[in-house]
Every structure is written in C-alpha cells, then in structure tokens.
Amino acid sequence: QVQLVESGGGLVEPGGSLRLSCAASGFTFSRYAMRWYRQAPGKQRELVAGITSAGGSTNYADSMKGRFTISRDNAKSTVYLQMNSLKPEDTAVYYCFTAVRDGASVRLYWGQGTQVTVSS
C-alpha cells in the first residue's frame, strides 16, 4: 500500500533552517508529482510547494518563495523540503501529499505530518 512518511521536523529559532524528508513507498514514485502542505493551529491546510515527477519544475506559495526549496531523489523515492530563514509564522504541521492513479480513478495520499515549531 502507498505510504508517505515525513521526518525532520522539530524546534528551531527564528532565522534557522530545517530540512524535511518524505519517504514514499507502495507506488512508482518517479511517475508522480509530489507536494508539501502545512497546517497551522486554527488555520486551513495550505500548499507549500510542489514538484513534478522528474523534478524539472517546481512551484511555491508566495510566502515561501526564496526561503523554501523542494527537491526529490527518485532513486531513493524521497522528496525534500529545505526551509531557510524560518519565521514564527512557519510553525505548523507539514504534510507530504501525492495523487496516484488507480485504474480509472485517482487516489489521494497524505503522510502523518511532522511538526515544525519556530520559536525563540
């Protein structure tokens, strides 16, 4: 079955950096785009960044542009999110996401999330 397992979250001071990882299994990773989302307390889940299947194209939410970088290693079936210049408002649970074709339908998959807390 499809599994997405995030890691790398934690507590970091403002201005610091973290790198999140999402290890995927149960599907042909190199065929599918991947995304990172986040959800802060009391707020809706929002898109952070996305990357195409081969990694040739990326997109970011405006507030993350220039600070966050999404990348992937298809040989390791892993997608990454490098986060620099972190701000307290980046505090959230970060989720890995993909949509995988299953016959005529598409199934949506989320990881369990990893907590990122930016605080002094």
C-alpha positions as semicolon CSV with decimal commas, in nm:
position;residue;x (nm);y (nm);z (nm)
1;Q;0,000;0,000;0,000
2;V;0,101;0,359;-0,050
3;Q;0,288;0,512;0,242
4;L;0,431;0,857;0,289
5;V;0,648;0,905;0,597
6;E;0,770;1,252;0,689
7;S;1,064;1,328;0,913
8;G;1,294;1,614;1,002
9;G;1,061;1,843;1,193
10;G;1,148;1,999;1,524
11;L;1,204;2,317;1,718
12;V;1,417;2,587;1,558
13;E;1,486;2,950;1,637
14;P;1,372;3,227;1,403
15;G;1,614;3,261;1,114
16;G;1,713;2,897;1,138
17;S;1,683;2,612;0,891
18;L;1,532;2,266;0,873
19;R;1,517;2,001;0,604
20;L;1,210;1,783;0,590
21;S;1,207;1,445;0,419
22;C;0,919;1,235;0,293
23;A;0,997;0,872;0,217
24;A;0,747;0,716;-0,022
25;S;0,665;0,352;-0,088
26;G;0,397;0,139;-0,247
27;F;0,387;0,315;-0,584
28;T;0,618;0,410;-0,869
29;F;0,750;0,728;-0,714
30;S;0,923;0,858;-1,025
31;R;0,594;0,879;-1,216
32;Y;0,416;1,118;-0,981
33;A;0,431;1,479;-0,876
34;M;0,470;1,546;-0,507
35;R;0,362;1,832;-0,284
36;W;0,421;1,966;0,063
37;Y;0,134;2,123;0,256
38;R;0,119;2,270;0,603
39;Q;-0,148;2,336;0,861
40;A;-0,110;2,579;1,147
41;P;-0,335;2,564;1,456
42;G;-0,678;2,706;1,378
43;K;-0,599;2,751;1,010
44;Q;-0,676;2,565;0,691
45;R;-0,421;2,338;0,530
46;E;-0,227;2,528;0,266
47;L;0,001;2,435;-0,022
48;V;0,369;2,499;0,045
49;A;0,543;2,366;-0,266
50;G;0,511;2,116;-0,548
51;I;0,748;1,933;-0,779
52;T;0,689;1,741;-1,099
53;S;0,765;1,373;-1,139
54;A;1,114;1,419;-1,284
55;G;1,185;1,724;-1,072
56;G;1,213;1,957;-1,367
57;S;0,953;2,202;-1,247
58;T;0,867;2,338;-0,904
59;N;0,615;2,582;-0,765
60;Y;0,582;2,761;-0,432
61;A;0,334;2,958;-0,232
62;D;0,424;3,326;-0,244
63;S;0,521;3,346;0,123
64;M;0,774;3,062;0,081
65;K;0,942;3,177;-0,240
66;G;1,311;3,239;-0,190
67;R;1,316;3,068;0,150
68;F;1,197;2,713;0,080
69;T;1,326;2,467;-0,178
70;I;1,154;2,145;-0,278
71;S;1,357;1,867;-0,436
72;R;1,339;1,495;-0,492
73;D;1,559;1,191;-0,530
74;N;1,375;0,937;-0,741
75;A;1,638;0,671;-0,673
76;K;1,554;0,699;-0,303
77;S;1,180;0,762;-0,350
78;T;1,214;1,066;-0,129
79;V;1,103;1,425;-0,156
80;Y;1,262;1,701;0,049
81;L;1,173;2,046;0,169
82;Q;1,465;2,269;0,262
83;M;1,340;2,556;0,476
84;N;1,564;2,855;0,543
85;S;1,511;3,188;0,718
86;L;1,230;3,036;0,920
87;K;0,977;3,264;1,085
88;P;0,740;3,203;1,376
89;E;0,452;3,206;1,128
90;D;0,603;2,898;0,961
91;T;0,507;2,699;1,270
92;A;0,276;2,422;1,152
93;V;0,242;2,053;1,086
94;Y;0,394;1,981;0,746
95;Y;0,243;1,709;0,529
96;C;0,362;1,523;0,223
97;F;0,100;1,458;-0,046
98;T;0,056;1,276;-0,373
99;A;-0,222;1,166;-0,604
100;V;-0,177;0,821;-0,757
101;R;-0,371;0,678;-1,045
102;D;-0,556;0,358;-0,958
103;G;-0,719;0,223;-1,271
104;A;-0,973;0,480;-1,385
105;S;-0,961;0,673;-1,059
106;V;-0,708;0,879;-0,869
107;R;-0,640;0,822;-0,501
108;L;-0,510;1,091;-0,271
109;Y;-0,248;1,012;-0,011
110;W;-0,118;1,211;0,285
111;G;0,163;1,144;0,526
112;Q;0,111;1,161;0,900
113;G;0,277;1,501;0,923
114;T;0,580;1,638;1,102
115;Q;0,568;1,927;1,346
116;V;0,778;2,235;1,279
117;T;0,795;2,492;1,557
118;V;0,978;2,820;1,507
119;S;1,032;2,995;1,837
120;S;1,300;3,160;2,046
